[in-house]
């Protein structure tokens, strides 16, 4: 006579392997790597369907530029955006500030009513600096390998609509870099033609640098997405910040945090499980020489929260379900030199579970930051598009409709393929 045997599992023999594989996705159309080697050498590699495969060899070159030199040029580019664009002040024929146009590019997101010739001249200047950083600083050199690499990369980036990954030990403001004009001898280009030179306008872009950054259990789709608003309530009162808060709470389970203690308490939870985290607050760079200064953020109580705090709180929860996309809308108007590590907070968030971190590469005017956040949050919470697609679309949208290039100054650290999963029929 047959009997049903009762089975009881007393040990998981696959422990340590059960979280594999990682979340997989389609490879990018273009993968460009910049590895810092011994002796401060930079080795460049390139692959993907957007660049021609070579018989019996690969796209590779050891570059002449040194990391400190490249970081210094990147800091200069970010500073130029602040000085030439964000802080732009029109003057009259006698050099006196026009009070009726007080810092017009910083106080409004929509620049369509501003003089286009004036705006075009400034954006042309920024585009020239972005092109020079990529091709004249990072990829400079007259040896055959560097020349070939530069030529193939220039050709690949001249396409449009690619998914581009810069896997690099050098953290640069990739969307703010530029392609070469199609015809450098042509008459003065239109503003739209100048916008189209920026990599952030042409392609979806993400920066990566780590390997196997996260392994964790499968992620179930909740009935309503879990999101959070982490903010300084005094920031951006004259902007659309309240509309962003309403968008975050629409059809979600939204946690609001305004203090360091609330943030630390929840980051220390092993079961912290949010699909999207939004930070709207001030930021600044702190640190002591010779170590690079790193970004810290502050909520309403002003207590600094940084990447090391993330590590302290999340290191013991390595295999948790913490997998948010993070929109780090924190202004950092302080240090902009080569000795700053702009990516450290983002790296720590990703190392401890975040799918990606989206944030400004420069000191972002609050008026534009709130408009960008409202558009991004609204679109991302629909679950219809990836973070990379939305960021790229917004860069083009703000350039076309608002005549504003600040969308190019938002960069994705990983997360190009992150998408909010929603249950079918869920409330939006």
C-alpha positions as CSV (number, residue, x, y, z in Angstrom):
1,X,0.0,0.0,0.0
2,X,1.4,3.4,-1.0
3,X,1.8,6.1,1.7
4,X,2.3,9.9,1.2
5,X,5.6,10.8,2.8
6,X,5.8,14.1,4.7
7,X,8.9,16.1,3.7
8,X,10.5,18.7,5.9
9,X,13.4,20.8,4.6
10,X,15.9,21.3,7.4
11,X,18.7,23.0,5.5
12,X,19.0,24.9,2.3
13,X,21.9,23.3,0.4
14,X,22.0,26.0,-2.2
15,X,22.5,28.9,0.3
16,X,25.0,31.3,-1.2
17,X,23.9,30.5,-4.8
18,X,20.1,30.9,-4.5
19,X,20.2,34.6,-5.4
20,X,21.9,34.1,-8.8
21,X,21.6,35.2,-11.5
22,X,21.5,38.9,-11.3
23,X,18.7,40.8,-13.0
24,X,19.6,40.5,-16.7
25,X,18.9,42.9,-19.5
26,X,19.7,43.6,-23.1
27,X,23.3,44.7,-23.5
28,X,23.9,48.4,-24.4
29,X,24.3,49.4,-28.0
30,X,27.6,51.0,-27.1
31,X,29.9,50.2,-24.1
32,X,32.8,52.5,-23.5
33,X,35.3,51.7,-20.7
34,X,37.9,53.9,-19.2
35,X,40.0,51.9,-16.7
36,X,42.7,53.6,-14.5
37,X,45.8,51.4,-14.6
38,X,49.1,51.5,-12.8
39,X,51.2,54.6,-13.3
40,X,48.0,56.8,-13.8
41,X,47.5,55.4,-17.2
42,X,43.9,55.3,-18.7
43,X,43.0,52.4,-20.9
44,X,40.0,52.9,-23.2
45,X,38.0,50.0,-24.6
46,X,34.8,50.0,-26.7
47,X,32.3,47.4,-28.0
48,X,28.7,47.0,-28.9
49,X,26.5,46.9,-32.0
50,X,26.9,50.6,-32.6
51,X,30.6,50.3,-33.4
52,X,32.1,48.0,-36.1
53,X,33.6,44.8,-34.9
54,X,37.2,44.3,-35.9
55,X,38.6,41.1,-37.2
56,X,41.2,39.6,-34.8
57,X,41.5,42.6,-32.6
58,X,39.4,45.0,-30.5
59,X,38.9,48.7,-29.9
60,X,41.5,49.6,-27.3
61,X,44.0,52.3,-26.6
62,X,46.2,53.5,-23.7
63,X,45.6,57.2,-23.5
64,X,48.0,60.1,-22.9
65,X,45.8,61.9,-20.4
66,X,46.2,61.5,-16.7
67,X,43.2,61.0,-14.3
68,X,43.8,64.2,-12.4
69,X,44.0,66.2,-15.6
70,X,40.7,64.7,-16.8
71,X,39.0,65.3,-13.4
72,X,40.2,68.9,-13.4
73,X,38.8,69.5,-16.9
74,X,35.5,67.9,-15.8
75,X,35.4,70.2,-12.7
76,X,36.1,73.2,-15.0
77,X,33.2,72.2,-17.3
78,X,30.8,72.0,-14.3
79,X,32.0,75.3,-13.1
80,X,31.5,76.9,-16.5
81,X,27.8,75.7,-16.6
82,X,27.4,77.4,-13.2
83,X,29.2,80.6,-14.2
84,X,28.1,81.0,-17.8
85,X,24.6,79.7,-17.6
86,X,23.1,79.3,-14.1
87,X,24.6,82.7,-12.9
88,X,24.2,84.5,-16.2
89,X,23.2,88.1,-15.7
90,X,22.3,90.3,-18.7
91,X,23.6,93.9,-18.7
92,X,22.8,97.0,-20.6
93,X,25.1,98.9,-23.0
94,X,26.9,100.5,-20.0
95,X,27.5,97.1,-18.3
96,X,24.9,97.6,-15.7
97,X,22.8,94.6,-14.6
98,X,19.3,94.6,-16.0
99,X,17.2,94.2,-12.8
100,X,14.1,93.2,-14.7
101,X,16.1,90.2,-15.9
102,X,17.8,89.1,-12.7
103,X,19.6,85.8,-13.4
104,X,16.9,84.7,-15.9
105,X,18.2,81.2,-16.4
106,X,18.2,80.3,-12.7
107,X,14.8,81.8,-11.7
108,X,12.6,80.1,-14.3
109,X,12.6,76.7,-15.9
110,X,10.9,77.9,-19.1
111,X,13.3,80.0,-21.2
112,X,11.3,80.2,-24.3
113,X,10.6,83.9,-23.9
114,X,14.3,84.7,-23.5
115,X,16.3,86.1,-26.4
116,X,17.3,83.1,-28.5
117,X,20.5,84.6,-29.9
118,X,21.8,85.4,-26.4
119,X,20.9,81.9,-25.2
120,X,22.5,80.2,-28.3
121,X,25.8,82.0,-27.8
122,X,26.1,80.7,-24.2
123,X,25.0,77.1,-25.2
124,X,27.5,77.1,-28.1
125,X,30.2,78.0,-25.5
126,X,29.2,75.1,-23.2
127,X,29.0,72.7,-26.2
128,X,32.5,73.6,-27.2
129,X,33.8,72.9,-23.7
130,X,31.9,69.6,-23.6
131,X,33.4,68.5,-26.9
132,X,36.9,69.5,-25.9
133,X,36.8,67.6,-22.6
134,X,35.9,64.4,-24.5
135,X,38.1,64.6,-27.6
136,X,40.9,67.1,-26.8
137,X,41.5,66.2,-23.1
138,X,40.4,62.6,-22.4
139,X,41.0,61.2,-25.9
140,X,43.9,63.4,-27.1
141,X,47.0,61.9,-28.6
142,X,48.4,61.4,-32.1
143,X,49.5,57.7,-31.8
144,X,47.7,55.4,-34.2
145,X,45.7,53.5,-31.6
146,X,44.3,56.7,-30.0
147,X,43.5,58.2,-33.3
148,X,41.6,55.1,-34.4
149,X,39.8,54.8,-31.1
150,X,38.8,58.5,-31.3
151,X,37.6,58.1,-34.8
152,X,35.4,55.1,-34.1
153,X,34.0,56.6,-31.0
154,X,33.2,59.9,-32.7
155,X,31.4,57.9,-35.5
156,X,29.4,55.8,-33.0
157,X,28.3,58.8,-30.9
158,X,27.3,60.7,-34.0
159,X,24.3,58.3,-34.3
160,X,21.2,59.0,-32.3
161,X,18.9,57.0,-30.0
162,X,21.6,54.6,-28.6
163,X,21.7,53.0,-25.2
164,X,25.2,54.0,-24.1
165,X,27.1,52.8,-21.0
166,X,30.2,54.5,-19.8
167,X,31.8,51.9,-17.6
168,X,34.6,54.0,-16.1
169,X,36.8,54.5,-13.1
170,X,36.6,58.2,-14.1
171,X,33.2,59.7,-13.1
172,X,32.6,62.4,-15.7
173,X,29.4,64.4,-16.6
174,X,28.8,62.2,-19.7
175,X,25.5,63.7,-20.8
176,X,27.1,67.2,-20.8
177,X,29.8,66.1,-23.2
178,X,29.3,66.8,-26.9
179,X,29.7,65.5,-30.4
180,X,31.6,67.4,-33.1
181,X,29.4,69.6,-35.3
182,X,28.5,67.8,-38.5
183,X,29.8,70.8,-40.5
184,X,32.1,73.0,-38.6
185,X,32.3,75.5,-41.5
186,X,28.6,76.0,-41.7
187,X,27.0,79.4,-40.8
188,X,25.8,80.0,-37.2
189,X,23.9,76.9,-36.1
190,X,20.3,77.0,-34.8
191,X,19.8,76.5,-31.1
192,X,18.2,73.1,-31.8
193,X,21.3,72.1,-33.7
194,X,23.5,73.0,-30.8
195,X,21.3,71.1,-28.3
196,X,21.5,68.1,-30.6
197,X,25.3,68.0,-30.1
198,X,25.0,67.1,-26.4
199,X,25.3,63.4,-25.6
200,X,22.4,63.7,-23.2
201,X,20.2,64.9,-26.1
202,X,21.3,62.2,-28.5
203,X,21.4,59.0,-26.3
204,X,20.3,57.2,-23.2
205,X,23.3,57.2,-21.0
206,X,24.4,55.6,-17.8
207,X,27.7,55.6,-15.8
208,X,28.8,52.3,-14.2
209,X,32.0,51.3,-12.5
210,X,31.4,48.4,-10.2
211,X,30.9,44.7,-11.0
212,X,28.2,42.5,-9.5
213,X,27.1,45.4,-7.3
214,X,24.1,43.5,-5.9
215,X,22.8,40.0,-5.5
216,X,19.4,39.6,-3.8
217,X,16.2,37.6,-3.7
218,X,13.6,37.9,-6.4
219,X,11.5,41.0,-6.1
220,X,7.7,40.6,-5.9
221,X,5.5,43.3,-7.3
222,X,3.5,45.0,-4.5
223,X,-0.2,45.9,-4.8
224,X,0.8,49.6,-4.5
225,X,4.4,50.8,-5.1
226,X,6.4,51.8,-2.0
227,X,8.0,55.2,-2.4
228,X,9.5,57.9,-0.2
229,X,9.9,61.6,-0.1
230,X,13.0,62.6,1.9
231,X,13.2,66.4,2.0
232,X,14.0,69.6,3.7
233,X,10.6,71.3,4.0
234,X,12.3,74.8,3.7
235,X,13.7,74.1,0.2
236,X,12.0,75.3,-2.9
237,X,8.8,76.8,-1.4
238,X,8.3,79.0,-4.5
239,X,8.7,76.0,-6.9
240,X,6.5,73.1,-7.9
241,X,7.9,71.0,-5.0
242,X,4.4,70.5,-3.5
243,X,3.2,69.1,-6.9
244,X,6.0,66.6,-6.8
245,X,5.0,65.5,-3.3
246,X,1.4,65.0,-4.5
247,X,2.6,63.0,-7.6
248,X,4.6,60.8,-5.3
249,X,1.6,60.0,-3.1
250,X,-0.7,59.3,-6.0
251,X,-1.5,55.5,-6.0
252,X,1.4,54.6,-3.8
253,X,2.4,53.9,-0.3
254,X,4.5,57.0,0.4
255,X,6.8,57.5,3.4
256,X,7.7,61.1,4.2
257,X,10.9,61.7,6.1
258,X,12.2,65.2,7.1
259,X,14.9,64.4,9.6
260,X,18.2,62.6,9.9
261,X,16.8,60.3,12.6
262,X,13.9,59.2,10.5
263,X,16.3,58.5,7.6
264,X,18.8,56.5,9.7
265,X,16.0,54.6,11.5
266,X,14.5,53.3,8.2
267,X,17.9,52.7,6.4
268,X,18.8,50.5,9.3
269,X,15.8,48.2,8.8
270,X,16.6,44.8,7.2
271,X,13.2,44.8,5.5
272,X,13.4,48.3,3.9
273,X,11.7,47.7,0.6
274,X,11.0,50.8,-1.5
275,X,10.8,50.9,-5.3
276,X,11.5,54.7,-5.6
277,X,13.2,57.2,-3.3
278,X,13.1,60.9,-3.9
279,X,15.5,63.3,-2.1
280,X,14.7,67.1,-2.3
281,X,17.2,68.9,-0.1
282,X,20.5,70.8,0.2
283,X,23.8,69.2,-0.3
284,X,27.4,70.2,0.2
285,X,30.9,68.7,-0.1
286,X,32.8,68.0,3.0
287,X,36.1,66.3,3.9
288,X,39.7,66.9,4.8
289,X,42.8,66.8,2.6
290,X,44.3,64.7,1.1
291,X,41.1,62.7,0.8
292,X,38.6,63.9,-1.8
293,X,35.6,65.8,-0.5
294,X,32.4,63.9,-0.7
295,X,28.7,64.9,-1.0
296,X,26.6,65.0,2.1
297,X,22.9,65.8,2.1
298,X,20.8,67.4,4.8
299,X,17.1,67.2,5.5
300,X,15.1,69.7,7.6
301,X,17.2,69.3,10.8
302,X,20.5,70.0,9.0
303,X,22.3,66.8,10.1
304,X,24.6,65.5,7.4
305,X,23.9,62.1,5.8
306,X,26.6,60.7,3.5
307,X,27.7,57.5,1.7
308,X,29.6,56.2,4.7
309,X,26.3,56.4,6.7
310,X,24.7,54.3,4.0
311,X,27.4,51.7,4.4
312,X,27.2,51.7,8.2
313,X,23.4,51.1,8.0
314,X,23.1,48.7,5.0
315,X,26.3,46.6,5.1
316,X,24.7,44.0,7.3
317,X,21.6,43.7,5.0
318,X,23.5,42.7,1.9
319,X,20.9,40.3,0.6
320,X,17.8,42.4,1.4
321,X,15.0,43.4,-0.9
322,X,16.2,47.1,-0.9
323,X,16.2,47.8,-4.7
324,X,15.0,51.4,-5.3
325,X,15.7,53.8,-8.0
326,X,16.9,57.0,-6.3
327,X,16.3,60.5,-7.6
328,X,18.8,62.6,-5.6
329,X,17.6,66.1,-6.3
330,X,20.1,67.8,-4.0
331,X,21.8,71.0,-4.9
332,X,25.5,71.2,-4.2
333,X,26.7,74.7,-4.7
334,X,30.0,74.3,-2.8
335,X,33.2,72.7,-4.0
336,X,33.6,72.0,-7.7
337,X,37.3,71.2,-8.0
338,X,39.0,68.0,-9.1
339,X,39.5,66.9,-5.5
340,X,35.8,66.2,-5.1
341,X,34.2,62.8,-5.3
342,X,30.8,63.6,-6.7
343,X,29.8,60.0,-7.1
344,X,30.5,58.5,-3.7
345,X,27.0,58.8,-2.2
346,X,25.6,57.3,-5.4
347,X,28.1,54.5,-5.4
348,X,27.3,53.6,-1.8
349,X,23.6,53.5,-2.5
350,X,24.2,51.2,-5.5
351,X,26.6,49.0,-3.7
352,X,24.0,48.4,-1.0
353,X,21.1,47.7,-3.3
354,X,19.8,50.7,-5.3
355,X,19.2,50.0,-9.0
356,X,20.5,53.4,-9.9
357,X,20.9,57.0,-8.8
358,X,19.7,60.0,-10.9
359,X,21.0,63.4,-10.0
360,X,22.3,66.8,-11.2
361,X,26.0,67.1,-12.1
362,X,26.0,70.8,-11.3
363,X,24.4,73.2,-8.8
364,X,20.9,73.0,-10.1
365,X,18.5,75.9,-9.9
366,X,15.5,75.0,-7.7
367,X,12.9,76.1,-10.3
368,X,14.2,73.7,-12.9
369,X,15.0,70.9,-10.5
370,X,11.3,70.9,-9.3
371,X,10.0,70.9,-12.9
372,X,12.3,68.0,-13.9
373,X,11.4,66.0,-10.8
374,X,7.6,66.5,-11.4
375,X,8.0,65.2,-15.0
376,X,10.3,62.3,-14.0
377,X,8.2,61.2,-11.0
378,X,4.9,61.3,-13.0
379,X,6.3,59.3,-15.8
380,X,8.4,56.8,-13.8
381,X,5.5,55.9,-11.5
382,X,3.3,54.9,-14.4
383,X,5.7,52.0,-15.0
384,X,5.6,52.4,-18.7
385,X,9.2,53.4,-19.4
386,X,12.7,52.9,-18.1
387,X,14.6,55.5,-16.2
388,X,17.1,55.8,-19.1
389,X,14.3,56.4,-21.6
390,X,12.6,58.9,-19.4
391,X,15.8,60.9,-18.6
392,X,16.6,61.0,-22.3
393,X,13.1,62.1,-23.3
394,X,13.1,64.8,-20.7
395,X,16.4,66.2,-21.9
396,X,14.9,66.5,-25.3
397,X,11.6,67.8,-24.0
398,X,13.0,70.6,-21.9
399,X,15.3,71.6,-24.8
400,X,12.5,71.7,-27.3
401,X,9.7,73.1,-25.3
402,X,11.5,75.2,-22.6
403,X,14.6,76.0,-24.6
404,X,16.5,74.9,-21.5
405,X,19.6,72.7,-21.7
406,X,19.7,71.9,-17.9
407,X,18.1,68.5,-18.7
408,X,21.6,67.5,-20.0
409,X,23.0,68.1,-16.6
410,X,21.1,65.2,-15.0
411,X,23.1,62.0,-15.0
412,X,22.3,58.3,-14.3
413,X,24.7,56.3,-12.2
414,X,23.5,52.8,-13.3
415,X,19.8,52.4,-13.6
416,X,19.3,53.0,-17.4
417,X,17.1,49.9,-17.6
418,X,15.3,50.4,-14.2
419,X,11.6,50.3,-14.5
420,X,8.9,50.5,-11.8
421,X,6.9,47.2,-11.9
422,X,3.2,47.7,-11.3
423,X,0.5,45.0,-11.0
424,X,-1.8,45.0,-14.0
425,X,-4.8,47.1,-13.3
426,X,-3.1,48.9,-10.5
427,X,-4.0,52.5,-9.6
428,X,-1.8,55.1,-11.2
